[in-house]
Amino acid sequence: MRLKDRIPGDFYKLFASKYRDNYICFLLAIYEETTRLYSALCLTEAECRAVIDECMEAEGLIPSEDEEFEEGDSLVYSPGSTRFLYNLAQWGWLKRDFDERTNSYFYSFPGYSLTYLETFRKLWSEEEDLSHESIRSVYSLLHTYLTDREKDVEILGDALNASKRLLQLLSNMQDGMRSYFDELSRQKDIRGIQEVLVDEINNTDSRKYALLTSTDSFYRYKEAVKEIVQEILEDNEARRERLERELTALQPESAQALRCRKNIDRSREADSLVYETLREFDFIEVKYNRLIEQKAVFAARANARIRYLLREGEEEDDNLMAFIGVLRRSPDQEEILTQLGESYALTALSRVVGENSFYARRDEKRAFEPAPPELPATPDSSDLTDFVVRPEYTQKEIDAFIRKNSRGGAFSVTEDTVSGVADLEKLLFVWRDAAAGDGGMRITGTDSEPIRKFGCKYTKFTMEKSENSDD
C-alpha cells in the first residue's frame, strides 16, 4: 500500500487551522526531541506536552477558548498543550500507543507524517544543506567510483542525480534573478531600489551563488571532472577487454560466464551514465556563465537606475512631461500656448538694484580692487551627459544602427529598436546629434508615452534628413 493511501481523512485539517504554523513548530520540536533519545524510540505524553509548553512559552502563544474538538469530548477545556497534542493525534500526524509495562501513552510518527516533516524542516530551516547540490559532490562521487574495486554503478547514478540537481539549482537561481529584474524595474524611488538590493543580497540564492563562485567554483573542478571522466572511460574499456578475453575461455552456460557477461553489461551501463553526467556538465557550464552575466547586468542596471533617479527625480514629480502630454491632446493647444507665452513675457528676474531703485550718494572713497578673473565654466554635474555611459562606438556603427531602424528614408524608434544596452546607448547618441542639428537629421515627431527597458525610459520619435543636408 502506498503511503498516500494510509493518510487519514482529517490529516489536512492542520493546514486549515489558524494555529497552522504553531502546529508545524510543535511537530518539528517533538521530532528533534525524539531523535535525541538513546533508550527509547518515542516520547511519552508528558514529554510531548513539555516540548509543546516550551514552544508555546518561546513564541508567547496563548490559545483562545475556541473549540477545535468534537462536541462532547472530555478534553475541550483541557490545557493548551494537551489540546494541541490531542489534535495532532486525532488528525493522524502522531500515532498514540499505550504501553502496559509503563502504564503510559507513547507518541510516534507514521511514515507519511515523516515525509511531510522532512519538507517542513527544509522550509523552516534558515540554512539549506548544499552538499547534494554542489560540484564537489559530483567530483567526489566520480572519484569514489574510480577507486571502488566493486565498480558499483549506483555511485555513478548518484553522480548523475547530483549533476541534475545542480543544473536545476542554477535554473532556479536564474528564475529568481528574473523576478528581481522585474521588481527592480517597478521601483520609482531610491529607497525601493535599496530594499530590492538588500533582499537580493540576503536571500538563499545569493548565498548559494557565493558558494558556487568561491569554494565550490565550477572552473575549479571543471578540468578535474573531465580528467576523472576520461580515466573512468579508459578503465572501463580495459576492464571490458579483459572480461571479454576471460569469457572466451569459459563455458557459455557456466556461472562464471554469466557473471562475466553481467560485469560487461554493467561496464557499458557505467559508460552511459558517465556520458550523461558529462552532458549535464556542459549544460551546467552554459547556465553557470549565464548566471554570472545576469549578476553583472543586474548590478549595472541597479546602478544606472539609481543614477537616473538622482538626475531626473521620481517619476511622479515629472509634471512637465504630463503637461506636454495633456497639451498635445487638447484641441485648444494654440490658445493655451498664447496665454502661456503672454504670462511668461510679464515676468522678470528679481534684482537687488534696478532702474527704479533710490539714488544713494557715495560718502567714502574706496580703494581700487581688481576683479578676479573669470574662470571657464565647468560643466554642470547635473548634466544628463554625465549619466550617459560613453562607450567607444564608431560613426560607422552608429550609421549602421540608423540604417537598420530606417523605413522609407525616415528613422523611426519603436519598442523593437532597443534590444540591448548597446542599442540604448547608440540611440542616445543619435538623439543628441539630431537635437544639436548635427549629422543632417532633424526630429519630426515624438510620442508622449514612454518605453521602459533595461531600467531606463525613452520615448518613440522619428527623424528625417534635413532639407539643407548634403547627404
C-alpha positions as CSV (number, residue, x, y, z in Angstrom):
1,M,0.0,0.0,0.0
2,R,1.2,3.5,-0.8
3,L,1.9,6.0,1.9
4,K,-0.7,8.2,0.3
5,D,-3.4,5.6,0.9
6,R,-2.6,5.5,4.6
7,I,-3.3,9.1,5.2
8,P,-6.5,9.6,7.3
9,G,-9.3,11.8,6.3
10,D,-8.6,14.5,8.9
11,F,-4.9,14.7,8.2
12,Y,-5.2,18.0,6.2
13,K,-7.1,19.8,8.9
14,L,-3.8,21.1,10.2
15,F,-3.5,23.4,7.1
16,A,-6.9,24.9,7.8
17,S,-6.3,25.7,11.4
18,K,-5.4,29.2,12.4
19,Y,-2.6,27.7,14.5
20,R,-1.1,26.0,11.4
21,D,2.4,27.5,11.9
22,N,2.4,26.6,15.6
23,Y,1.4,23.0,14.9
24,I,4.3,22.7,12.5
25,C,6.7,24.1,15.0
26,F,5.3,21.6,17.6
27,L,5.8,18.7,15.2
28,L,9.4,19.7,14.4
29,A,10.3,20.2,18.1
30,I,8.8,16.7,19.0
31,Y,10.7,15.2,16.1
32,E,14.0,16.7,17.1
33,E,13.5,15.6,20.7
34,T,12.7,12.1,19.5
35,T,16.0,11.9,17.5
36,R,18.0,12.7,20.7
37,L,16.7,9.7,22.6
38,Y,19.0,6.8,23.3
39,S,17.0,4.3,25.3
40,A,13.6,4.8,23.7
41,L,12.1,5.3,20.2
42,C,9.3,7.6,21.0
43,L,8.2,10.2,23.7
44,T,5.7,9.8,26.4
45,E,2.6,12.0,26.7
46,A,4.2,14.0,29.5
47,E,7.4,14.6,27.5
48,C,5.4,15.7,24.4
49,R,3.4,18.1,26.5
50,A,6.6,19.5,28.0
51,V,8.0,20.1,24.5
52,I,4.8,21.9,23.4
53,D,4.8,24.0,26.5
54,E,8.3,25.1,25.8
55,C,7.4,26.1,22.2
56,M,4.3,28.0,23.4
57,E,6.4,29.9,26.0
58,A,9.1,30.8,23.5
59,E,6.5,32.1,21.0
60,G,4.3,33.7,23.6
61,L,1.3,31.7,22.4
62,I,-1.9,32.0,24.4
63,P,-4.6,29.8,22.7
64,S,-8.2,31.1,22.7
65,E,-11.2,29.3,24.0
66,D,-12.4,28.2,20.6
67,E,-13.4,24.5,20.3
68,E,-11.3,22.5,17.9
69,F,-12.5,19.2,19.3
70,E,-15.7,17.4,18.6
71,E,-18.7,18.1,20.8
72,G,-18.9,16.0,23.9
73,D,-15.2,15.4,24.1
74,S,-13.9,15.5,27.6
75,L,-10.7,17.4,26.6
76,V,-12.4,20.5,25.3
77,Y,-11.5,22.6,28.4
78,S,-8.1,21.0,28.9
79,P,-4.8,23.0,28.9
80,G,-3.4,24.3,25.6
81,S,-0.6,21.7,25.3
82,T,-3.0,18.8,25.8
83,R,-5.4,20.3,23.2
84,F,-2.7,20.6,20.6
85,L,-1.3,17.2,21.3
86,Y,-4.8,15.6,21.1
87,N,-5.5,17.3,17.8
88,L,-2.2,16.1,16.3
89,A,-3.0,12.5,17.3
90,Q,-6.7,12.7,16.1
91,W,-5.7,14.1,12.7
92,G,-3.1,11.4,12.2
93,W,0.1,13.4,12.4
94,L,1.1,11.5,15.5
95,K,0.5,7.9,16.4
96,R,-0.7,7.2,20.0
97,D,0.1,3.8,21.6
98,F,-0.4,2.5,25.1
99,D,2.4,0.7,26.9
100,E,1.1,-1.7,29.6
101,R,4.5,-2.2,31.1
102,T,4.9,1.5,32.0
103,N,1.1,2.2,32.1
104,S,1.5,5.3,29.9
105,Y,0.9,6.6,26.4
106,F,3.7,7.0,23.8
107,Y,3.6,9.1,20.7
108,S,5.5,8.3,17.4
109,F,5.4,9.5,13.8
110,P,3.8,7.5,11.0
111,G,5.7,7.1,7.7
112,Y,3.5,9.6,5.8
113,S,3.9,12.1,8.6
114,L,7.7,11.8,8.4
115,T,7.6,12.7,4.7
116,Y,5.8,16.0,5.4
117,L,8.1,16.6,8.4
118,E,11.2,16.5,6.1
119,T,9.6,19.1,3.9
120,F,8.7,21.3,6.9
121,R,12.3,21.0,8.2
122,K,13.6,22.4,4.9
123,L,11.1,25.2,4.7
124,W,11.6,26.2,8.4
125,S,15.4,25.9,8.3
126,E,17.4,29.1,7.6
127,E,20.5,27.4,6.2
128,E,20.0,24.8,3.5
129,D,22.2,21.8,3.0
130,L,24.0,22.3,-0.2
131,S,26.1,19.2,0.0
132,H,23.9,17.4,-2.6
133,E,23.8,20.4,-4.9
134,S,27.5,21.2,-5.4
135,I,30.2,20.4,-8.0
136,R,32.3,18.9,-5.2
137,S,29.7,16.2,-4.6
138,V,29.8,15.2,-8.3
139,Y,33.6,15.1,-8.3
140,S,33.7,13.1,-5.0
141,L,31.2,10.5,-6.4
142,L,33.1,10.1,-9.6
143,H,36.4,9.7,-7.7
144,T,34.7,7.1,-5.4
145,Y,33.6,5.1,-8.4
146,L,37.1,5.2,-9.9
147,T,38.7,3.9,-6.7
148,D,36.0,1.4,-5.9
149,R,37.0,-2.2,-6.5
150,E,33.4,-3.4,-6.9
151,K,32.7,-0.7,-9.5
152,D,29.2,-0.1,-8.1
153,V,27.1,1.6,-10.9
154,E,24.8,3.1,-8.3
155,I,27.6,5.6,-7.4
156,L,27.5,6.9,-11.0
157,G,23.8,7.1,-10.7
158,D,24.2,9.3,-7.7
159,A,26.7,11.5,-9.5
160,L,24.2,11.9,-12.4
161,N,21.4,12.9,-10.0
162,A,23.7,15.3,-8.2
163,S,24.5,16.9,-11.6
164,K,20.8,17.2,-12.4
165,R,20.1,18.8,-9.0
166,L,22.9,21.3,-9.6
167,L,21.5,22.1,-13.0
168,Q,18.0,22.6,-11.5
169,L,19.6,24.8,-8.8
170,L,21.2,27.1,-11.4
171,S,17.9,27.3,-13.3
172,N,16.0,28.3,-10.1
173,M,18.6,30.9,-9.4
174,Q,18.2,32.3,-13.0
175,D,14.4,32.5,-12.4
176,G,15.0,34.2,-9.1
177,M,17.2,36.8,-10.9
178,R,14.5,37.5,-13.4
179,S,12.0,38.2,-10.6
180,Y,14.4,40.6,-9.1
181,F,14.9,42.3,-12.5
182,D,11.1,42.8,-12.7
183,E,11.0,44.1,-9.1
184,L,13.8,46.5,-9.8
185,S,12.2,47.9,-12.9
186,R,9.0,48.7,-10.9
187,Q,10.7,50.8,-8.3
188,K,10.3,54.5,-8.7
189,D,12.4,55.7,-5.8
190,I,15.9,55.0,-4.5
191,R,14.6,53.6,-1.2
192,G,12.7,50.9,-3.1
193,I,15.8,50.0,-5.2
194,Q,17.8,49.7,-2.0
195,E,15.3,47.4,-0.5
196,V,15.3,45.2,-3.6
197,L,19.2,45.1,-3.5
198,V,19.2,44.1,0.2
199,D,16.6,41.4,-0.3
200,E,18.6,40.0,-3.3
201,I,21.9,40.0,-1.2
202,N,20.3,38.3,1.8
203,N,18.2,35.6,0.0
204,T,19.1,32.0,-0.1
205,D,20.1,32.0,-3.8
206,S,22.7,34.7,-3.2
207,R,24.3,32.5,-0.5
208,K,24.3,29.6,-2.9
209,Y,25.8,31.8,-5.6
210,A,28.6,32.9,-3.2
211,L,29.5,29.2,-2.7
212,L,29.4,28.4,-6.4
213,T,31.7,31.2,-7.2
214,S,34.2,30.7,-4.3
215,T,34.9,27.4,-2.6
216,D,32.7,25.4,-5.0
217,S,33.7,27.2,-8.1
218,F,32.8,25.4,-11.4
219,Y,36.1,26.3,-13.0
220,R,37.9,25.0,-10.0
221,Y,36.6,21.4,-10.6
222,K,35.8,21.6,-14.3
223,E,39.1,20.2,-15.6
224,A,39.4,17.7,-12.7
225,V,36.0,16.3,-13.5
226,K,36.8,15.9,-17.2
227,E,40.1,14.2,-16.4
228,I,38.5,11.7,-14.0
229,V,35.7,11.0,-16.5
230,Q,38.4,10.2,-19.1
231,E,40.1,7.9,-16.6
232,I,36.8,6.1,-15.8
233,L,36.1,5.5,-19.5
234,E,39.6,4.2,-20.1
235,D,39.4,1.9,-17.1
236,N,36.0,0.5,-18.1
237,E,37.3,-0.1,-21.7
238,A,40.3,-2.0,-20.3
239,R,38.1,-3.9,-17.9
240,R,35.7,-4.9,-20.7
241,E,38.5,-6.2,-22.9
242,R,39.9,-8.3,-20.0
243,L,36.4,-9.7,-19.3
244,E,35.8,-10.5,-22.9
245,R,39.1,-12.4,-23.1
246,E,38.1,-14.3,-20.0
247,L,34.7,-15.0,-21.4
248,T,36.1,-16.8,-24.5
249,A,37.8,-19.3,-22.2
250,L,34.7,-20.1,-20.2
251,Q,31.7,-22.4,-20.8
252,P,28.8,-20.4,-22.3
253,E,26.3,-21.5,-19.7
254,S,28.5,-21.6,-16.6
255,A,28.0,-19.4,-13.6
256,Q,31.4,-17.6,-14.2
257,A,30.4,-16.9,-17.8
258,L,27.1,-15.4,-16.6
259,R,28.9,-13.3,-14.0
260,C,31.3,-12.1,-16.7
261,R,28.6,-11.1,-19.1
262,K,26.8,-9.2,-16.2
263,N,30.0,-7.3,-15.4
264,I,30.4,-6.4,-19.1
265,D,26.8,-5.1,-19.2
266,R,27.4,-3.1,-16.0
267,S,30.5,-1.6,-17.5
268,R,28.6,-0.4,-20.6
269,E,25.9,1.0,-18.3
270,A,28.6,2.8,-16.3
271,D,29.9,4.4,-19.6
272,S,26.4,5.5,-20.4
273,L,25.9,7.2,-17.0
274,V,29.3,8.8,-17.3
275,Y,28.4,10.3,-20.7
276,E,25.1,11.6,-19.4
277,T,26.9,13.2,-16.4
278,L,29.4,14.8,-18.8
279,R,26.5,16.2,-20.9
280,E,24.9,17.6,-17.8
281,F,28.2,19.3,-17.1
282,D,28.1,21.0,-20.5
283,F,24.6,22.4,-19.6
284,I,25.8,23.4,-16.2
285,E,28.7,25.4,-17.8
286,V,26.3,27.3,-20.0
287,K,23.9,28.2,-17.1
288,Y,26.8,29.0,-14.8
289,N,28.2,31.6,-17.3
290,R,24.8,33.0,-18.0
291,L,24.1,33.4,-14.3
292,I,27.4,35.3,-13.8
293,E,26.4,37.6,-16.7
294,Q,22.9,38.1,-15.1
295,K,24.5,39.1,-11.8
296,A,26.8,41.7,-13.6
297,V,23.9,43.1,-15.6
298,F,21.7,43.3,-12.5
299,A,24.3,45.3,-10.6
300,A,24.9,47.6,-13.6
301,R,21.1,48.1,-14.1
302,A,20.6,48.9,-10.4
303,N,23.5,51.4,-10.6
304,A,22.1,53.0,-13.7
305,R,18.6,53.2,-12.2
306,I,19.8,54.9,-9.1
307,R,21.9,57.4,-11.1
308,Y,18.9,58.1,-13.3
309,L,16.6,58.8,-10.3
310,L,19.3,61.0,-8.8
311,R,19.5,63.1,-12.0
312,E,15.8,63.1,-13.0
313,G,14.0,62.7,-9.8
314,E,11.0,60.5,-9.2
315,E,8.6,59.9,-12.0
316,E,5.6,61.3,-10.0
317,D,7.5,64.6,-9.8
318,D,7.9,65.0,-13.5
319,N,4.9,67.3,-14.1
320,L,6.4,68.8,-17.3
321,M,6.0,65.6,-19.3
322,A,2.4,65.2,-18.0
323,F,1.7,68.8,-19.1
324,I,3.2,68.3,-22.5
325,G,1.1,65.1,-23.0
326,V,-2.1,67.0,-22.0
327,L,-1.2,69.9,-24.2
328,R,-0.8,67.7,-27.3
329,R,-4.2,66.1,-26.8
330,S,-6.0,69.4,-26.1
331,P,-8.0,71.0,-29.0
332,D,-7.2,74.5,-27.6
333,Q,-3.5,74.0,-27.9
334,E,-2.8,77.3,-29.7
335,E,-4.8,79.3,-27.3
336,I,-3.1,77.8,-24.3
337,L,0.4,78.4,-25.8
338,T,-0.5,82.0,-26.5
339,Q,-1.7,82.7,-22.9
340,L,1.4,80.9,-21.6
341,G,3.7,83.0,-23.7
342,E,2.0,86.2,-22.5
343,S,2.3,85.3,-18.9
344,Y,6.0,84.5,-19.3
345,A,6.5,87.8,-21.1
346,L,5.2,89.7,-18.0
347,T,7.6,88.0,-15.6
348,A,11.2,89.1,-14.9
349,L,14.0,88.1,-12.7
350,S,14.2,89.8,-9.3
351,R,17.1,92.2,-8.9
352,V,18.7,93.8,-5.8
353,V,19.3,97.1,-7.6
354,G,17.1,98.0,-10.6
355,E,16.2,101.1,-12.7
356,N,13.7,102.3,-10.0
357,S,16.0,101.9,-7.1
358,F,16.7,105.0,-4.9
359,Y,19.9,107.0,-5.5
360,A,22.5,107.0,-2.7
361,R,25.4,109.4,-2.6
362,R,28.8,107.8,-2.1
363,D,30.2,109.0,1.2
364,E,33.7,107.5,1.1
365,K,36.4,106.7,-1.4
366,R,37.2,103.1,-1.8
367,A,40.5,101.6,-2.8
368,F,40.8,100.1,-6.2
369,E,40.3,96.3,-6.1
370,P,40.8,94.4,-9.3
371,A,38.0,92.0,-10.1
372,P,39.1,88.3,-10.0
373,P,39.5,86.7,-13.4
374,E,36.5,84.7,-14.6
375,L,37.3,81.0,-14.7
376,P,36.0,79.0,-17.6
377,A,32.6,77.5,-16.9
378,T,32.8,73.9,-15.8
379,P,30.1,71.5,-17.0
380,D,27.2,71.2,-14.5
381,S,27.3,68.0,-12.5
382,S,23.6,67.6,-13.1
383,D,24.0,67.4,-16.9
384,L,22.5,64.3,-18.4
385,T,25.6,63.6,-20.4
386,D,27.4,62.7,-17.2
387,F,24.9,60.0,-16.6
388,V,25.2,58.5,-20.1
389,V,27.9,55.9,-20.4
390,R,30.2,56.7,-23.3
391,P,31.2,53.5,-25.0
392,E,33.6,53.8,-27.9
393,Y,31.3,53.5,-30.9
394,T,32.5,54.5,-34.3
395,Q,30.5,56.6,-36.6
396,K,30.2,53.6,-38.9
397,E,28.4,51.6,-36.2
398,I,26.0,54.5,-35.4
399,D,25.2,54.9,-39.2
400,A,24.6,51.1,-39.4
401,F,22.2,51.5,-36.4
402,I,20.3,54.3,-38.2
403,R,20.0,52.3,-41.4
404,K,18.8,49.3,-39.5
405,N,15.9,51.2,-38.0
406,S,15.0,53.4,-41.0
407,R,12.0,52.8,-43.2
408,G,11.4,54.9,-46.3
409,G,14.2,57.3,-45.6
410,A,12.9,58.1,-42.1
411,F,14.5,56.9,-38.8
412,S,11.7,55.6,-36.5
413,V,12.1,54.4,-32.9
414,T,9.8,51.6,-31.8
415,E,9.7,49.1,-29.0
416,D,11.8,46.7,-31.0
417,T,14.5,49.3,-31.7
418,V,16.4,48.7,-28.4
419,S,17.4,45.0,-27.9
420,G,20.3,45.6,-25.5
421,V,22.2,48.2,-23.5
422,A,24.4,48.9,-26.6
423,D,21.4,49.9,-28.7
424,L,20.2,52.2,-25.9
425,E,23.5,54.0,-25.8
426,K,23.5,54.3,-29.6
427,L,20.0,55.7,-29.5
428,L,21.2,58.4,-27.1
429,F,24.0,59.4,-29.4
430,V,21.5,59.6,-32.4
431,W,19.1,61.8,-30.3
432,R,22.0,64.1,-29.2
433,D,23.2,64.6,-32.8
434,A,19.6,65.3,-34.1
435,A,18.9,67.7,-31.2
436,A,22.1,69.6,-31.9
437,G,21.4,69.7,-35.7
438,D,24.5,67.5,-36.5
439,G,24.5,64.7,-39.0
440,G,22.0,66.2,-41.4
441,M,19.0,64.8,-39.5
442,R,16.1,66.6,-37.8
443,I,13.4,65.3,-35.4
444,T,10.0,65.4,-37.0
445,G,7.8,63.8,-34.3
446,T,7.8,62.4,-30.7
447,D,5.5,60.4,-28.6
448,S,4.5,61.2,-25.1
449,E,4.1,57.6,-23.9
450,P,7.5,56.3,-22.5
451,I,9.0,52.9,-23.2
452,R,10.7,51.2,-20.3
453,K,13.6,48.8,-20.9
454,F,16.7,47.8,-19.1
455,G,15.9,50.0,-16.1
456,C,15.7,53.2,-18.3
457,K,12.9,55.1,-20.0
458,Y,12.8,56.5,-23.6
459,T,10.1,57.8,-25.9
460,K,9.3,57.0,-29.5
461,F,10.4,59.6,-32.1
462,T,11.0,59.9,-35.8
463,M,13.8,61.7,-37.8
464,E,14.2,62.7,-41.4
465,K,17.0,64.2,-43.4
466,S,17.0,68.0,-43.3
467,E,16.5,69.9,-46.5
468,N,19.9,71.6,-46.4
469,S,21.7,68.2,-45.8
470,D,24.4,67.3,-48.3
471,D,24.0,63.5,-47.8
